[in-house]
Amino acid sequence: MSDILFELGCEELPPKSLDTLAESLLTGVLQGLKDKNIACNATASQWFTSPRRLAFILREVADKQPDRKTVRRGPAVNVAFTDDGQPTPAALGFARSVGKTVDELEREKTAKGEWLAATLEEPGAPTAQLLPGIIQQAIKKLPIPKPMRWGGHDFSFIRPVHWVVLMADDTVIEGEFFGLKADNHSRGHRFHAPEPFAVTSVNDWVEQLRQRQVQVNPQTRRDNIQQQVQALAAQHKGHALIDDDLLNEVNNIVEWPVAMLGHFDAEFLQVPAEALISSMQSHQKYFPVTDTKGRLQPHFIAIANIESRDPKQVIAGFERVIRPRLADARFFWEQDKKIPLQQHAEKLQSMVFEQSLGTLADKTRRVQNLVESLARANDLDTTAAVRAAELAKADLVTDMVGEFPELQGTMGRYYAREQGEQDTVAAAIGEQYKPAFSGDAIPVTALGQVLSLADRIDTLAGIFAVGKKPTGNKDPFALRRAALGAIRILQEGQLQADVFQLLDSAQTQLHGLDFDKPATNAQLREFIAQRLKHHSLEQGFDYDVVDAVLARLNGDMRDFQQRLQAVTQFKAMPQSRTLATANKRIGNILRKADLTNIAAVDPEQFIAREETALFQALQALQSDYKSATEKHDYAQALALLTRLAEPLDAFFEHVMVNAEDPAVRANRLALLQQLQHIFNEVADIALLETSS
């Protein structure tokens, strides 16, 4: 068993794809080892990165493939020997081909006869001989969208390659990659330790690099950056805003991180904080600093890739490049404010939303109509709601959002306040894109919920109508996110609305668009159901519970959530298994009976006391059951059904439903119809798992 190191030294690698490349490389090599039947401790193996290297260490790799035995079949015995038992040329030739004498050959009996055979031992190939080819195949499969060539070489890679290390413990494995022979010479930090050095062993490599100012373990480097940034901010009585994506990107552009605190003119704080933060994060890869109350301070933390003897000069460089960026943000802010949002909104006439659905101005008008009806139905200020919808997309044509698209909605809120719009209108504009990602909060204000919901509903209805629903991983209009956002707003927010009625209303506004409405509605219903199922499973509800409630899906998303919780409680009751099994049996009986109408039950037709007892138990709870369901107290409704467990057991044990007398049979089927109706009103409990 050996530990194996592979290091590919390159020009600076793209930071956003570095982790994916390293992980894919290790995954490909592990799969290659598996395909070659070479043992390896995959769990303990690890990938490493820095801006100038992709690397991995394989742990406990077998030195060779296992030997294997193969059986080679020769000629049939009846043609291998003459009548007097002498070997024929066929037998002699086969024996020579396997390196044996005829006497050493075996005989293999099959259903088709007896054959000469030879068992051959095939020694396993050394890992050192196979590994370079395995690595080369893994490199070829890396997700590199735009490989580049360098020099006069025919090969290509994501960046030019300058050195290759390939070792087993303390020994070099021969191999060639990108025209370079693998050896044990790595390189340290580009400025602190640029000269090649000899790696003494696989297990010394990480420490040898650390001594040369390279932290090659990406998690260690990431933790180091985070700790330095937090500590430096705390020293100045502040709090650093550490965005995960930014932290990952910064982690992949430095080998030896050194945090430094810089400053900018306080006058820039007159610009909305979000704009300054976006400028610092997106353009300069700096970490903004706030005070203990979350107010942005005129400081930032940058990560240098060097331990400078003159840190003040490095900080001055960071400060020098941030000033024009912040000045741009201030310029955009001042210029955008000069133009009323209403005037910005008029430019939406020239921005296409979708070719068949028109411009963003067309979409705005549709959303206004939806918002008005939603606000009215929920006793909200319809004038404010319509105004918010009218101005919602206006900031898309501003200079600030053109530079920082992630500020859409946010800048609209600021501009609306600056120009005297109602606070509720401005707040709704700022909340219209929430929830923007998984785990994001829904809008806080009622008008924000109305606007966000209406926008999503219009998008879903329109894009499905033009036949562009998501396929596979392709979802260019983010319809999955739109559907989940609509579901969450209706489940967690203040609004009362039916999602399917909203989609139907949105479709009526698609004037001049020719589409198959029934088919589109069916697709939308299935799409919403799938998003609802996925969301419910993520919340921790059981598969069978979700399926049972989905079988009775209506457009009330809050009601759906209440049913999930009630069925979860019901499933935990011991009687639920009896009732679920009974409901399955009832369903099978009624399907075979092929009844079209629900008939009334005639107690005079009962013969067995068990059917009378079941009918009386059903009658006794119906009033309370109806009251509970009308109040959406589904837990109480399902708890009432448990009273039917014992009489149902007795009924199926002693009563033959398909009696010979047609009147008795019809009456018993009518009783089962009533039971099925009440069982399935909250959920299809027949879908609940009944195994213990």
Long-range contacts (C-beta under 8 A, 24 or more apart in sequence): 1-60, 1-61, 1-62, 1-63, 2-60, 2-61, 2-63, 2-127, 2-168, 2-169, 3-57, 3-58, 3-59, 3-60, 3-61, 3-168, 3-169, 3-202, 3-203, 4-57, 4-58, 4-61, 4-127, 4-131, 4-166, 4-167, 4-168, 4-173, 4-202, 5-55, 5-56, 5-57, 5-165, 5-166, 5-167, 5-199, 5-202, 5-205, 6-55, 6-56, 6-58, 6-135, 6-164, 6-165, 6-166, 7-48, 7-53, 7-54, 7-55, 7-163, 7-164, 7-165, 7-166, 7-186, 7-205, 8-53, 8-54, 8-55, 8-139, 8-161, 8-164, 8-177, 9-52, 9-53, 9-161, 9-162, 9-163, 9-164, 9-165, 9-186, 9-187, 10-52, 10-53, 10-54, 10-157, 10-158, 10-159, 10-160, 10-161, 10-162, 11-52, 11-159, 11-160, 11-162, 12-51, 12-52, 12-159, 12-253, 13-49, 13-51, 13-52, 13-53, 13-54, 13-158, 13-159, 13-252, 14-158, 14-159, 15-51, 15-249, 15-250, 15-251, 15-252, 15-253, 16-249, 16-252, 17-143, 17-158, 18-49, 18-51, 18-54, 18-252, 19-49, 19-218, 19-248, 19-252, 20-143, 21-54, 21-142, 21-143, 21-144, 21-158, 22-47, 22-48, 22-49, 22-54, 22-55, 22-56, 22-218, 23-47, 24-138, 24-141, 24-142, 24-143, 25-54, 25-56, 25-138, 25-139, 25-142, 26-56, 27-138, 28-137, 28-138, 28-139, 28-141, 28-142, 29-56, 29-58, 29-134, 29-135, 29-138, 30-58, 31-138, 32-134, 32-135, 32-137, 32-138, 33-58, 33-61, 33-134, 36-65, 36-125, 36-130, 36-134, 37-65, 37-66, 37-124, 38-62, 38-64, 38-65, 38-127, 38-130, 48-206, 48-216, 48-217, 48-218, 49-216, 49-218, 49-252, 50-214, 50-215, 50-216, 50-218, 50-221, 50-255, 51-252, 51-253, 51-254, 51-255, 51-305, 52-187, 52-190, 52-255, 53-186, 53-216, 55-165, 55-216, 57-202, 57-205, 61-127, 61-168, 62-127, 63-126, 63-127, 63-128, 64-123, 64-124, 64-125, 64-126, 64-127, 65-124, 65-125, 65-127, 65-130, 66-124, 67-121, 67-122, 67-123, 67-124, 68-121, 68-122, 68-124, 69-119, 69-120, 69-121, 69-122, 70-119, 70-120, 70-122, 71-108, 71-117, 71-118, 71-119, 71-120, 72-98, 72-117, 72-118, 72-120, 73-108, 73-115, 73-116, 73-117, 74-98, 74-105, 74-115, 74-116, 74-117, 74-118, 75-115, 75-116, 76-113, 76-114, 76-115, 76-116, 77-107, 77-113, 77-114, 77-115, 77-116, 78-113, 78-114, 80-116, 91-116, 94-118, 127-168, 128-168, 128-173, 128-174, 131-166, 131-173, 131-175, 132-166, 132-173, 132-174, 132-175, 132-176, 132-177, 132-182, 135-166, 135-175, 135-177, 136-177, 139-177, 153-178, 153-179, 155-179, 162-187, 163-187, 163-196, 165-199, 165-205, 167-199, 167-201, 167-202, 168-202, 169-201, 169-202, 170-200, 170-201, 170-202, 187-212, 188-212, 188-213, 188-214, 189-213, 189-214, 189-255, 189-256, 189-306, 190-255, 191-306, 192-256, 192-306, 192-307, 213-255, 213-256, 213-307, 214-255, 214-256, 215-255, 215-256, 215-257, 216-255, 218-251, 218-252, 221-251, 221-254, 221-255, 221-257, 222-247, 222-248, 222-251, 224-257, 225-250, 225-251, 225-254, 225-257, 225-259, 225-303, 228-257, 228-258, 228-259, 228-303, 229-259, 229-287, 229-301, 229-303, 231-259, 232-259, 232-260, 232-261, 232-301, 233-261, 233-287, 233-289, 233-301, 236-261, 236-289, 236-299, 237-291, 237-292, 238-289, 238-290, 238-291, 238-292, 238-297, 238-299, 239-289, 239-290, 239-291, 239-292, 239-294, 240-287, 240-288, 240-289, 240-301, 241-277, 241-281, 241-287, 241-288, 241-289, 241-290, 242-287, 243-281, 246-281, 246-285, 246-287, 249-285, 250-285, 250-303, 253-285, 253-305, 254-303, 254-304, 254-305, 255-305, 256-305, 256-306, 256-307, 257-303, 257-304, 257-305, 258-303, 258-304, 258-305, 258-306, 258-307, 258-308, 259-301, 259-302, 259-303, 259-304, 260-301, 260-302, 260-303, 260-304, 260-311, 260-314, 260-315, 260-318, 261-289, 261-299, 261-300, 261-301, 261-315, 262-286, 262-299, 262-300, 262-301, 262-302, 262-315, 262-318, 262-319, 262-322, 263-298, 263-299, 263-300, 263-319, 264-298, 264-299, 264-300, 264-319, 264-322, 264-323, 264-326, 265-298, 265-323, 265-326, 266-298, 268-298, 268-326, 268-327, 268-329, 268-330, 269-296, 269-298, 270-330, 271-326, 271-329, 271-330, 271-333, 272-333, 272-410, 272-411, 272-414, 274-407, 274-410, 274-411, 275-329, 275-332, 275-333, 275-400, 275-404, 275-407, 275-411, 276-326, 276-329, 278-329, 278-404, 278-406, 278-407, 279-322, 279-325, 279-326, 279-328, 279-329, 279-404, 280-322, 280-325, 282-404, 282-406, 283-325, 284-318, 284-321, 284-322, 284-325, 286-318, 286-322, 328-403, 329-400, 329-403, 329-404, 331-399, 332-398, 332-399, 332-400, 332-403, 333-400, 335-399, 336-395, 336-398, 336-399, 336-400, 336-411, 336-415, 337-415, 337-418, 337-419, 339-398, 340-419, 341-391, 341-394, 341-395, 341-412, 341-415, 341-416, 341-419, 341-421, 342-390, 342-391, 342-394, 344-394, 344-395, 344-397, 344-398, 344-415, 345-390, 345-391, 345-393, 345-394, 347-397, 348-393, 348-394, 348-396, 348-397, 351-396, 351-397, 354-462, 354-463, 354-466, 354-468, 354-477, 356-466, 356-513, 357-462, 357-463, 357-466, 357-510, 357-513, 360-393, 360-396, 363-393, 363-458, 363-459, 363-462, 364-389, 364-390, 364-392, 364-393, 366-458, 366-462, 366-506, 366-509, 366-510, 367-392, 367-451, 367-454, 367-455, 367-458, 369-509, 370-454, 370-457, 370-458, 370-502, 370-505, 370-506, 370-509, 371-450, 371-451, 371-454, 373-505, 374-450, 374-453, 374-454, 374-495, 374-497, 374-502, 375-447, 375-450, 377-496, 377-497, 378-446, 378-450, 378-494, 378-495, 378-496, 378-497, 380-446, 380-447, 380-450, 381-424, 381-447, 384-422, 384-424, 384-425, 384-428, 384-447, 385-428, 385-447, 385-450, 385-451, 387-421, 387-422, 387-425, 388-424, 388-425, 388-428, 388-429, 388-432, 388-447, 388-451, 389-451, 389-454, 391-416, 391-421, 391-425, 391-429, 392-428, 392-429, 392-432, 392-451, 392-455, 395-429, 408-433, 409-433, 434-485, 435-484, 435-485, 435-488, 435-489, 437-481, 442-485, 442-488, 442-489, 442-492, 442-493, 443-489, 443-493, 446-493, 446-494, 446-495, 449-489, 449-493, 449-494, 449-495, 450-495, 452-485, 452-489, 453-485, 453-486, 453-489, 453-490, 453-493, 453-495, 453-497, 453-502, 454-502, 456-482, 456-483, 456-485, 456-486, 456-489, 457-486, 457-499, 457-502, 457-503, 457-506, 458-506, 458-509, 460-486, 460-503, 460-506, 460-524, 460-527, 461-503, 461-506, 461-507, 461-510, 461-524, 462-506, 462-510, 464-520, 464-523, 464-524, 464-527, 465-507, 465-510, 465-513, 465-515, 465-520, 466-513, 466-515, 467-515, 469-523, 469-527, 479-527, 480-531, 483-527, 483-528, 483-531, 484-531, 484-534, 484-535, 487-528, 487-531, 487-532, 487-535, 487-557, 488-535, 490-556, 490-557, 490-558, 491-557, 491-558, 491-560, 491-561, 497-555, 498-554, 498-555, 498-556, 499-528, 499-555, 499-557, 500-524, 500-525, 500-528, 500-554, 500-555, 501-555, 502-555, 525-553, 529-553, 532-557, 532-560, 536-564, 541-568, 542-568, 542-571, 542-689, 544-571, 544-687, 544-688, 544-689, 545-571, 545-683, 545-688, 547-684, 547-687, 548-683, 548-684, 548-685, 548-686, 548-687, 548-688, 549-682, 549-683, 551-680, 551-683, 551-684, 551-687, 552-680, 552-681, 552-682, 552-683, 552-684, 559-632, 562-632, 562-634, 563-634, 563-682, 563-683, 565-634, 565-635, 566-634, 566-635, 566-637, 566-638, 566-682, 567-634, 567-638, 567-682, 567-683, 567-685, 567-688, 569-635, 569-638, 569-639, 570-635, 570-638, 570-639, 570-641, 570-642, 570-685, 571-688, 573-639, 573-642, 575-641, 575-642, 575-645, 576-642, 576-685, 576-688, 577-688, 577-690, 577-692, 578-645, 578-648, 578-649, 579-641, 579-642, 579-644, 579-645, 579-648, 579-679, 579-685, 580-685, 580-686, 580-687, 580-688, 580-689, 580-690, 581-690, 582-648, 582-649, 582-652, 582-675, 583-675, 583-676, 583-679, 583-680, 583-684, 583-685, 583-686, 584-686, 584-690, 585-652, 586-672, 586-675, 586-676, 586-679, 587-676, 587-686, 589-657, 589-658, 589-669, 589-672, 590-669, 590-672, 590-673, 590-676, 593-669, 595-669, 595-673, 598-670, 598-673, 598-674, 598-677, 599-666, 599-667, 599-669, 599-670, 599-673, 600-670, 601-667, 601-670, 601-671, 601-674, 602-667, 602-670, 605-663, 605-664, 605-667, 606-667, 607-659, 607-664, 608-654, 608-655, 610-647, 610-650, 610-651, 610-653, 610-654, 610-655, 611-651, 611-655, 611-668, 611-671, 613-647, 613-650, 613-651, 614-644, 614-647, 614-648, 614-650, 614-651, 614-671, 614-675, 615-671, 617-643, 617-644, 617-647, 618-644, 618-671, 618-674, 618-675, 618-678, 622-678, 625-678, 629-681, 629-682, 634-682, 637-681, 637-682, 638-682, 638-685, 641-678, 641-679, 644-675, 648-675
